[in-house]
Amino acid sequence: MMRNTEFTPVVIAGGGAVGITLSLMLARRGVSTVVLERELHPQTLPRAQR
């Protein structure tokens, strides 16, 4: 069993435009975040264009 002693107050699901913007806005205010994204590479087109 692994134990992680680090604490992050905010977890953001999704590294799209909204998730990344939220992470940046919180970071500017001193709030640590973790962004979870299931894609391995950045997408070149918005999802509506797939």
DSSP file (Angstrom, degrees, kcal/mol; ACC not computed):
  #  RESIDUE AA STRUCTURE BP1 BP2  ACC     N-H-->O    O-->H-N    N-H-->O    O-->H-N    TCO  KAPPA ALPHA  PHI   PSI    X-CA   Y-CA   Z-CA
    1    1 A M              0   0    0      0, 0.0     2,-0.3     0, 0.0     0, 0.0   0.000 360.0 360.0 360.0 124.5    0.0    0.0    0.0
    2    2 A M        -     0   0    0      2,-0.0     2,-0.5     0, 0.0     0, 0.0  -0.697 360.0-157.0 -90.5 142.0    1.4    3.4   -1.1
    3    3 A R        -     0   0    0     -2,-0.3     2,-0.6     2,-0.0     0, 0.0  -0.979   1.0-157.8-120.4 127.3    0.9    6.4    1.0
    4    4 A N        -     0   0    0     -2,-0.5    -2,-0.0     1,-0.1     0, 0.0  -0.911   6.6-172.7-104.0 120.5    1.1    9.9   -0.5
    5    5 A T        +     0   0    0     -2,-0.6     2,-0.3     2,-0.1    -1,-0.1   0.537  56.9  99.0 -90.8  -6.3    1.8   12.5    2.1
    6    6 A E        -     0   0    0      2,-0.0     2,-0.5     1,-0.0    -2,-0.1  -0.615  59.7-155.1 -83.2 141.3    1.3   15.4   -0.3
    7    7 A F        -     0   0    0     -2,-0.3    25,-0.1     2,-0.0    -2,-0.1  -0.967  11.2-173.3-120.1 128.4   -2.1   17.2   -0.3
    8    8 A T        -     0   0    0     -2,-0.5    25,-0.1     1,-0.1    26,-0.1  -0.985  13.3-155.1-119.2 121.4   -3.6   19.1   -3.2
    9    9 A P  S    S+     0   0    0      0, 0.0     2,-0.4     0, 0.0    24,-0.1   0.734  76.5  43.7 -70.8 -21.9   -6.8   20.9   -2.3
   10   10 A V  E     -a   33   0A   0     22,-0.9    24,-1.5     2,-0.0     2,-0.5  -0.985  57.5-172.5-131.7 130.1   -8.2   21.0   -5.9
   11   11 A V  E     -a   34   0A   0     -2,-0.4     2,-0.5    22,-0.2    24,-0.2  -0.986  12.7-158.7-116.5 126.9   -8.4   18.2   -8.5
   12   12 A I  E     -a   35   0A   0     22,-3.2    24,-3.1    -2,-0.5     2,-0.8  -0.921   7.8-146.2-109.9 123.5   -9.6   19.3  -12.0
   13   13 A A  E     +a   36   0A   0     -2,-0.5    24,-0.2    22,-0.2    22,-0.1  -0.792  69.8  27.3 -91.1 110.1  -11.0   16.6  -14.3
   14   14 A G        -     0   0    0     22,-3.4    23,-0.2    -2,-0.8    22,-0.1   0.280  60.6-138.2 110.6 126.4  -10.2   17.5  -17.9
   15   15 A G        +     0   0    0      4,-0.1    -1,-0.1    20,-0.1    22,-0.1  -0.061  63.2 119.7-103.4  31.3   -7.4   19.5  -19.5
   16   16 A G  S  > S-     0   0    0      4,-0.0     4,-2.5     1,-0.0     5,-0.3   0.020  87.0 -71.5 -78.3-165.5   -9.5   21.3  -22.0
   17   17 A A  H  > S+     0   0    0      1,-0.2     4,-1.9     2,-0.2     5,-0.2   0.892 133.7  44.0 -58.7 -43.1   -9.9   25.1  -22.2
   18   18 A V  H  > S+     0   0    0      2,-0.2     4,-2.6     1,-0.2    -1,-0.2   0.924 114.2  48.6 -71.5 -44.4  -12.0   25.3  -19.1
   19   19 A G  H  > S+     0   0    0      2,-0.2     4,-2.1     1,-0.2    -2,-0.2   0.910 114.8  44.3 -62.7 -43.6   -9.8   23.0  -17.0
   20   20 A I  H  X S+     0   0    0     -4,-2.5     4,-2.3     2,-0.2    -1,-0.2   0.902 113.9  50.2 -68.9 -41.2   -6.6   24.7  -17.9
   21   21 A T  H  X S+     0   0    0     -4,-1.9     4,-2.6    -5,-0.3    -2,-0.2   0.925 111.3  48.8 -62.3 -44.4   -8.0   28.2  -17.4
   22   22 A L  H  X S+     0   0    0     -4,-2.6     4,-2.4     1,-0.2     5,-0.2   0.915 110.4  51.2 -61.1 -43.5   -9.4   27.2  -14.0
   23   23 A S  H  X S+     0   0    0     -4,-2.1     4,-2.3     1,-0.2    -1,-0.2   0.911 111.8  46.9 -60.9 -43.7   -6.0   25.8  -13.0
   24   24 A L  H  X S+     0   0    0     -4,-2.3     4,-2.0     2,-0.2    -2,-0.2   0.905 111.6  50.5 -65.5 -41.9   -4.2   29.0  -14.1
   25   25 A M  H  X S+     0   0    0     -4,-2.6     4,-0.6     1,-0.2    -2,-0.2   0.906 113.1  45.7 -64.0 -41.3   -6.7   31.2  -12.3
   26   26 A L  H ><>S+     0   0    0     -4,-2.4     5,-2.6     1,-0.2     3,-0.9   0.890 109.6  55.0 -68.3 -39.0   -6.4   29.2   -9.0
   27   27 A A  H ><5S+     0   0    0     -4,-2.3     3,-1.8     1,-0.3    -2,-0.2   0.883 102.3  57.1 -61.6 -38.3   -2.5   29.1   -9.3
   28   28 A R  H 3<5S+     0   0    0     -4,-2.0    -1,-0.3     1,-0.3    -2,-0.2   0.736 107.8  48.9 -64.2 -21.2   -2.5   32.9   -9.5
   29   29 A R  T <<5S-     0   0    0     -3,-0.9    -1,-0.3    -4,-0.6    -2,-0.2   0.289 124.8-103.5-101.0   8.3   -4.3   33.0   -6.2
   30   30 A G  T < 5S+     0   0    0     -3,-1.8     2,-0.5     1,-0.3    -3,-0.2   0.647  74.9 138.7  83.6  15.9   -1.9   30.5   -4.6
   31   31 A V      < -     0   0    0     -5,-2.6    -1,-0.3    -6,-0.1     2,-0.2  -0.840  48.7-134.1 -98.1 125.2   -4.1   27.5   -4.8
   32   32 A S        -     0   0    0     -2,-0.5   -22,-0.9    -3,-0.1     2,-0.3  -0.547  29.8-179.0 -76.0 139.7   -2.4   24.2   -5.8
   33   33 A T  E     -a   10   0A   0     -2,-0.2     2,-0.4   -24,-0.1   -22,-0.2  -0.930  23.8-150.3-135.3 160.4   -4.2   22.1   -8.4
   34   34 A V  E     -a   11   0A   0    -24,-1.5   -22,-3.2    -2,-0.3     2,-0.6  -0.998  14.5-152.9-127.9 128.6   -3.8   18.8  -10.2
   35   35 A V  E     -a   12   0A   0     -2,-0.4     2,-0.5   -24,-0.2   -22,-0.2  -0.905   7.3-158.0-103.6 123.1   -5.3   18.5  -13.7
   36   36 A L  E     +a   13   0A   0    -24,-3.1   -22,-3.4    -2,-0.6     2,-0.4  -0.883  15.7 173.9-102.1 126.6   -6.3   15.0  -14.7
   37   37 A E        -     0   0    0     -2,-0.5   -24,-0.0   -23,-0.2    -2,-0.0  -0.999  25.4-157.1-134.9 132.4   -6.5   14.3  -18.5
   38   38 A R  S    S+     0   0    0     -2,-0.4     2,-0.2     2,-0.0    -1,-0.1   0.764  71.3  87.8 -81.8 -24.6   -7.1   11.0  -20.1
   39   39 A E        -     0   0    0      1,-0.1    -2,-0.1     2,-0.0     4,-0.1  -0.520  66.0-151.0 -75.3 141.5   -5.6   11.9  -23.5
   40   40 A L  S    S+     0   0    0     -2,-0.2    -1,-0.1     1,-0.1    -3,-0.0   0.775  79.0  33.8 -81.4 -27.7   -1.8   11.3  -23.8
   41   41 A H  S    S-     0   0    0      1,-0.0    -1,-0.1     0, 0.0    -2,-0.0  -0.911  94.8 -92.4-128.8 153.2   -1.2   14.1  -26.3
   42   42 A P        -     0   0    0      0, 0.0     2,-0.3     0, 0.0    -2,-0.1  -0.337  44.2-119.5 -60.9 145.4   -2.8   17.5  -27.0
   43   43 A Q        -     0   0    0      1,-0.1     4,-0.1    -4,-0.1    -4,-0.0  -0.670  11.7-153.5 -88.0 142.9   -5.7   17.5  -29.4
   44   44 A T  S    S+     0   0    0     -2,-0.3    -1,-0.1     2,-0.1     0, 0.0   0.710  79.2  40.3 -88.1 -21.8   -5.4   19.5  -32.6
   45   45 A L  S    S-     0   0    0      1,-0.0     5,-0.1     2,-0.0    -1,-0.1  -0.921  91.4-102.1-125.3 150.8   -9.1   20.0  -33.1
   46   46 A P    >   -     0   0    0      0, 0.0     3,-1.9     0, 0.0     4,-0.3  -0.312  40.6-108.7 -62.5 156.8  -12.0   20.7  -30.7
   47   47 A R  G >  S+     0   0    0      1,-0.3     3,-1.3     2,-0.2    -2,-0.0   0.794 117.4  65.8 -61.1 -28.0  -14.1   17.6  -29.9
   48   48 A A  G 3  S+     0   0    0      1,-0.2    -1,-0.3     2,-0.1     0, 0.0   0.714 100.0  53.8 -65.8 -18.2  -17.0   19.0  -31.9
   49   49 A Q  G <         0   0    0     -3,-1.9    -1,-0.2     1,-0.2    -2,-0.2   0.451 360.0 360.0 -95.8  -2.3  -14.8   18.6  -35.0
   50   50 A R    <         0   0    0     -3,-1.3    -1,-0.2    -4,-0.3    -2,-0.1   0.506 360.0 360.0 -68.3 360.0  -13.8   15.0  -34.6
